[in-house]
């Protein structure tokens, strides 16, 4: 899942600035380009140093803060990310992408009420912004506000009827509300437009694929899909945790959520959600 959003292609934008602008902007463009290369290679601290140099050269450019904030998010430094996204909003108020990013930072900080405010503002600024609607629905789900979560995922489907994971979340909402509705999954399956990964997720919740077989399918990748293994495993373990929670097995759910946090990149939703589920399980445990 998306970690954060940018509005422009960094290498193209950076090189264009380098070629056609003055010294400060050229320096910023060069540092941004070098940061992008470092980030793409997984050298996040190095990328942050370059992005910081870009900000030093052009401190009034909002996108420079958004870029560095995204890098901070990738390493799990959500306080620094929040500061950067907030500065971008100060410089350019009314930008839906910036509010979306700040919402993600609040998610990382486990501040769901503020995340909802930010995603709602992003939606106000761009009513067709599926990403913000989906993220707000995920936060509603995470905080057990199931009617609101359902409304958001219904809206996601209305905006994009081909979305194959909105039905999964609608099913999870129904199941966690105590009234699992399998038709939410069987309907899309019958249309045959779900895809290899979605088929497996559907199969897990419909009991046509065991949790063990579900996990093994990710490791074997017999469909030869292109994906980051750690990210996909984190997603799989998160879904397995939901599977066990629905069936009332909190111990197995806890183990699955722990695996999700062990394997998942810090910025993806499944990592954040698994961490929140673990906190909820811990709070509910007898002291």
Secondary structure, DSSP 8 states (H G I E B T S, - for coil): ------SS-HHHHHHHHHHHS-HHHHHHHHHHHHHHHHHHTT-HHHHHHHHHHHHHH-TT-HHHHHHHHHHHHHTT-HHHHHHHHHHHHHHSTT-HHHHHHHHHHHHHTT-HHHHHHHHHHHHHH-TT-HHHHHHHHHHHHHTT-HHHHHHHHHHHHHH-TT-SSHHHHHHHHHHHTT---THHHHHHHHHT-S-HHHHHHHHHHTTSS-HHHHHHHHHH-TT-----HHHHHHHHHHHHHHHHHHTT-HHHHHHHHHHHHHHS-TTSHHHHHHHHHHHHHHHHS--
